């Protein structure tokens, strides 16, 4: 009887220890899964912006809303939870809005934010945009033109001529042709009543994309065209600027 009691005590002690670490193990598994999804999603969106969403016809199934907050200016808030949702071209045009819009005075700074349902993941999380079990995150896109040398140094002039023509030429050759893309993904996004709460997890993805800005209204919704957000980065499409040879 003593042996049986000791055996039961050992088993009970082990079960208590296992049950004690079980919540921690489940939390770590959940965090690892979310981190894996975010890594895949970030690379996916970088390539989507790089290619202009060519062939990505299902993007509209995953973006629930997208908002642009220009400062100064009036915010544009669009949702896909309507009968006539945004097209994939709409989404990429909106995500490709540059962070800074010169030479407007005052300088306009755009903040582009989208609420996205995970594109990768379990099949159970796919389906309608209103799927309550889906993993969601916030996507913030920032695109700026590459300026390798500070303008005040590259474009310094003396007697009407550039002090260093090579630096000026380098800046002019990359301006509007090479772009810095920064995507910030924050998660998880959960619904609380009529509002959405964004968690404290964050990961940033960066890339340089070569190409030129090109405006097109093909496959764009009227609301996007009226807002003037029709530019996307056209890859491997360069325009020879004859003014560069006159420096």
C-alpha positions in Angstrom: 0.0 0.0 0.0 2.8 2.3 0.8 4.4 1.8 -2.7 1.0 2.5 -4.4 0.6 5.7 -2.4 4.1 6.9 -3.3 3.5 6.1 -7.0 0.3 8.1 -7.0 2.1 11.0 -5.3 4.8 11.0 -7.9 2.2 10.9 -10.7 0.2 13.7 -9.1 3.3 15.8 -8.7 4.2 15.3 -12.4 0.7 16.1 -13.6 0.7 19.3 -11.6 4.0 20.3 -13.2 2.8 19.5 -16.7 -0.4 21.4 -16.3 1.5 24.3 -14.9 3.7 24.7 -18.0 0.9 23.9 -20.5 -0.4 27.5 -20.8 3.2 28.7 -21.4 3.7 26.1 -24.1 0.4 27.0 -25.8 1.3 30.7 -25.7 4.7 30.0 -27.3 3.2 27.9 -30.0 0.6 30.6 -30.8 3.4 33.3 -30.9 5.6 31.2 -33.2 2.7 30.6 -35.6 1.8 34.3 -35.7 5.5 35.2 -36.3 5.7 32.7 -39.2 2.5 34.1 -40.7 3.8 37.7 -40.4 7.1 36.8 -42.1 5.3 35.3 -45.1 2.8 38.1 -45.3 5.4 40.8 -45.2 7.4 39.3 -48.1 4.2 38.7 -50.0 3.2 42.4 -49.8 6.6 43.6 -50.8 6.4 41.6 -54.0 2.8 42.7 -54.6 3.9 46.3 -54.6 6.9 45.6 -56.6 4.9 43.9 -59.4 1.9 46.1 -59.2 -0.4 43.2 -58.2 -0.1 41.6 -61.6 -1.8 38.2 -61.4 -2.8 38.6 -57.8 -6.5 38.6 -58.4 -7.5 37.4 -54.9 -6.0 40.3 -52.9 -9.4 41.8 -52.5 -10.5 38.8 -50.5 -8.1 39.6 -47.6 -8.1 43.4 -47.2 -11.0 44.4 -45.1 -10.4 48.2 -45.1 -7.8 50.7 -46.1 -7.3 54.3 -44.9 -5.2 57.2 -46.1 -4.5 60.1 -43.7 -2.9 63.0 -45.5 -1.5 65.8 -43.3 -2.7 68.3 -44.0 -5.8 67.0 -45.8 -9.0 65.0 -45.6 -8.8 61.3 -44.8 -9.9 58.7 -47.2 -11.5 55.6 -45.6 -12.6 52.7 -47.7 -14.0 49.2 -46.8 -14.3 46.0 -48.7 -17.3 44.9 -46.7 -19.6 46.2 -49.4 -21.4 44.8 -52.5 -18.9 46.4 -54.8 -15.5 45.8 -53.2 -12.2 47.3 -54.2 -10.2 45.7 -57.0 -6.6 44.3 -56.5 -5.4 47.3 -58.6 -7.2 49.7 -56.2 -5.4 48.1 -53.3 -2.0 48.4 -54.8 -2.6 52.0 -56.0 -3.6 53.0 -52.5 -0.7 51.1 -50.8 1.7 52.8 -53.3 0.7 56.3 -52.3 4.1 58.0 -51.5 4.7 59.1 -47.9 5.7 62.6 -49.0 4.1 64.6 -51.8 6.4 67.4 -53.0 6.4 70.1 -54.2 3.1 70.9 -52.6 3.4 73.7 -50.1 2.9 72.8 -47.3 4.5 69.4 -47.8 1.8 66.7 -47.6 2.6 63.6 -45.5 0.5 60.5 -46.1 -0.1 57.7 -43.6 -1.5 54.6 -45.3 -3.0 51.9 -43.1 -4.9 48.7 -44.0 -6.6 46.0 -42.0 -5.8 42.6 -43.5 -6.9 39.1 -42.9 -4.0 36.6 -43.2 -3.5 35.4 -46.7 -1.5 32.3 -45.5 -2.5 30.0 -42.7 -5.2 27.4 -42.0 -8.0 26.7 -44.4 -10.5 27.2 -41.6 -9.5 30.9 -41.5 -10.3 31.5 -45.1 -13.7 32.4 -46.5 -15.8 35.5 -46.0 -14.1 38.7 -44.8 -16.3 38.6 -41.8 -14.8 35.3 -40.6 -14.4 35.8 -36.9 -11.7 33.2 -36.3 -9.3 34.6 -38.9 -5.9 36.0 -37.8 -5.8 39.8 -38.7 -3.0 42.4 -38.7 -2.6 46.0 -39.5 -0.4 46.9 -42.5 1.2 50.3 -42.7 2.9 51.2 -46.0 5.5 53.9 -46.5 7.2 54.6 -49.9 9.8 57.3 -50.3 12.1 58.1 -53.2 15.7 57.2 -52.9 18.1 60.1 -52.3 21.6 58.8 -51.8 23.2 62.1 -51.1 21.5 64.9 -49.0 20.0 67.4 -51.5 21.7 70.4 -49.8 25.1 68.8 -50.5 24.4 67.2 -53.9 22.7 70.3 -55.5 25.0 72.9 -54.0 25.8 75.6 -56.6 28.5 78.1 -57.1 28.2 80.9 -59.6 25.1 79.1 -61.0 26.8 75.7 -61.5 26.8 72.6 -59.5 29.8 72.3 -57.2 29.9 68.5 -57.8 28.2 67.4 -61.0 28.7 63.7 -60.2 26.8 63.9 -57.0 24.0 65.9 -58.6 23.8 63.4 -61.4 23.6 60.5 -59.0 20.7 62.0 -57.1 18.8 62.9 -60.3 19.4 59.4 -61.7 17.7 57.7 -58.7 15.0 60.3 -58.0 11.6 58.9 -58.9 13.4 55.7 -60.2 14.5 54.0 -57.1 12.2 53.8 -54.1 12.5 52.7 -50.4 9.5 50.6 -49.3 8.9 50.2 -45.6 6.0 48.0 -44.4 5.1 47.9 -40.7 2.9 45.0 -39.6 1.2 45.1 -36.2 -0.8 42.3 -34.7 -3.1 40.9 -33.5 -6.0 43.0 -34.6 -9.2 42.1 -32.6 -12.7 43.5 -32.7 -13.9 45.1 -29.5 -17.5 46.2 -30.0 -17.6 48.5 -32.9 -13.9 49.3 -32.9 -10.7 47.3 -33.7 -7.8 47.1 -31.2 -4.3 46.6 -32.5 -1.8 44.5 -30.4 1.7 45.4 -29.4 3.5 43.0 -31.7 5.3 44.7 -34.6 7.7 43.7 -37.4 9.1 46.0 -40.1 10.0 44.9 -43.7 12.2 47.0 -46.0 13.1 46.8 -49.6 14.3 48.9 -52.5 12.2 48.8 -55.7 13.5 50.0 -59.0 11.0 51.5 -61.5 9.1 54.6 -62.4 5.8 56.1 -61.2 3.1 55.5 -63.8 -0.5 56.7 -63.6 -3.2 54.4 -65.0 -7.0 54.1 -64.4 -7.2 50.6 -65.8 -9.2 48.3 -63.4 -9.5 51.1 -60.8 -12.7 52.0 -59.0 -14.3 55.4 -59.5 -13.7 56.3 -55.8 -10.0 55.7 -56.2 -9.8 57.6 -59.5 -11.7 60.6 -58.0 -9.3 60.6 -55.0 -6.4 60.9 -57.4 -4.5 57.8 -56.2 -3.7 56.3 -59.6 0.0 55.9 -59.5 1.9 52.6 -59.1 5.5 51.7 -59.5 6.1 50.2 -62.9 9.0 47.8 -62.6 11.9 47.8 -65.1 10.4 50.7 -66.9 12.9 53.6 -67.1 12.6 56.9 -68.9 15.7 58.6 -70.3 15.8 62.2 -69.0 17.6 64.4 -71.5 18.1 67.1 -68.9 20.6 64.9 -67.1 23.1 65.4 -69.9 22.9 69.2 -69.6 24.4 69.4 -66.1 
